[in-house]
Amino acid sequence: MLALLCPTDPSWTDGVERDLDGLLRDHAHCEIKAAQSALSLVARFGAEDPDLVAPLVALAHEETEHFREVHDRLRARGTVMSHPGSDEYVAALRRAAGADRDEAQDPLLDRLLVSALVEARSCERFKLLSERLTDASLRAFYRELMASEARHFRLFARLAEERFGAEATNARLEVLSRREAVVAGRLPLGPTVHG
């Protein structure tokens, strides 16, 4: 699904079900980090590639809105946000991407494709939540977000293809997808979006 080679064990949702507050707290932080990441790409690469600015600013706005929606659900449950933890999945994926990056390779390609894979993993997890949670409202919520994450994956892949060509993008995505599978397979499953 969306370039992912290692599917999440569906039993992940059993642990999530036992700690929905923990999932929602982690999810809120993931949305903030996704907005920050989009804006970071604009800050770093927008001057040399102005075509990135509008779609990534729109993405940051959408991620911020998703944060608000998750935060509202936390408050409705009588739960407050925690301090953000590090997202070991994203950190490990970024390290794995940099393991063999040639100095001649534009770092933007990996930044876009790592972002695409993060969105793909979120989409896959949200699909599981939309199918398996007992709370019908949360199932519907995650079904909507699943569609958003799929669009975000396609956005990052399209931006990479427009800048670097389909052949180079697909070749690098294949490499990074294999590395993502190793990262995802090593992390313990918990009530987090990526862990």
N, C-alpha and C positions, 0 to 999 in steps of 0.2 A: 504494500500500500504506500503510494507516494514515495517511492525509492527506499522504503524500509525493508531490510532483509531479515530482521529478527523481531517477530511479533511479540507483543507483551502477553504474558500468561494471563488469561482471563481471570484467574483467581486473584489477581492484583486488586480487583474491585471488592473482594471480600474484606481485605484489610482496610480499604478506603471506607467501606460501609461502617466499619467499627470506629472510624475517626474522621467523620465528615468535616468537622471543624478544622482539623489539621490539614486536610486537603484544601479546603477553601482558603485558609491562611496562606498556604504555599501558592495556591493558584493566584491569589491577589498579588503576591510579590512577583510571580512570573509575568503577569500582565504589565506591571510597572517596568520590569527589566526589559520586556519586549519593546515597550515604547521608548525607553532610554536607548536601546540598541539601534532602533531605526533612526533616532535623532543623531546618534553617534556616527552612523554611516553618512548621514547628511553632512555633519560637521567635518568629517575626515575626507570625504570623496565628492561632496556636492560642487565644489569649485571647479574641479576638473571634469566632472560629469553632471552638468545641471539637470539632465533628464532624470536623475535619481531623486531630485528634491521633492517634486510634487507627490509622487506615489509614496515615498517614505514618510513625508509629513502627514499624509492622509492615513497611512498605516499607524503612525504614532498616535494620532487622534483616536482611531478606532480602538487601539490597545488601551488607551486611557479610559475610554468609555467602558470597555470590558472590565477594567479594574473597578470602576465605580459600581458596575452591576454585581461583581463578586463581593465588594465591600458592603453593599446594601444587603446582600444575603447573609453575610456574617453578622451584621448588626441585627437583622431580623431574628437570627438565631440566638441573640444575646452574647455573641462572641466578639472579641476584639482582635485586631491584628497583632501578630507577634513581630519581633525584630526579624528582618530578613536573614535567612541563612544563605550560605553559598550554594549555588546550584552545581553540584559536582558533575552532573551529566554535561551541562554546557561547558564547564571548564575543561573536562576531559575531552570533549569533542573538539574544542578549539586547540588543545595541545596535540591531539591526534592529527588534526589537519595541518599543523605546522611542522610535523615530524619530517616531511620530505619536501617542503615547499622550496622550489628553486628560487634563488635570489632574483632571477629574471621574471618570475611569475608575478603578475600584479596581485597584491594581497586582497584586492576587492573580490576577485573570483571566489576565494575561499570564504571570505566574510559573507558573501551572498549565499553560497551553498550551505555553509554551516547554519545560517539563519533558516534556510529552506528546510533543512533536516530537523531542526528544533521544532519548527511549525508542523512538520509531518508527524513527529512523535507526539506532539500535543494533540493533533487531529486524531491519531490512532487511539490515544488514551481517552479522549472525549467520546469517541465512538463507543468504546467499551462502557463508559459511564452512562451514555445515553441508552444503552441496551440493558444494563444490568442493575442499576441502582433501584432501590425499592421506592424511593421518593419520586413520584411522577413529575413534580415540578422541576426537580433537579435533572431528571432524565430529559425533559424538554429543553431546559436551559443548556445542557451539554450538547444536545442535538444541534441547536442553533450555533453554538460555538465551534462545533466540529466542522460545520460548513465554512465558517470564517477562517479557521486554521487551514483548511484545504485551499481556500483562495489565497491565503498568505504564502503558502508553499509555492503555488503557481506564480505569484507575484515575484518572489525572489528568484525562482528559476527563469522566469521570463526576462527579468532585468539582467541576469547573468548571460543569457543567450543573446540579448540585444547588444551587450557590450563585448562579449568574447566569442560569440558564434555558438551554434548548436553543438557542433562536434567537440570543441574543447570543453564546453560546459558539461555535456553528457559524459565525456571521458572522466573528467574530474569528479563529477557527481557519483559515478560508479565506484571510484576509489574511496571517496568519503563515505559512501553508504556502507561499504564493507567495514570501515573503521567505526562508524556509528553502531553497527550491529555488535561489534566487540564491546564498545563502551556500554551499550544498553544491556548486554548480556552479563556484564560484570557487576553492575550496580544492584544492590539489594532492593527488592520491591517494598515500597512503603507508601503511606498516604500522601504522596507528593505527585505533582504532574509528571515529572521526569524520572523519579526514583522508584 
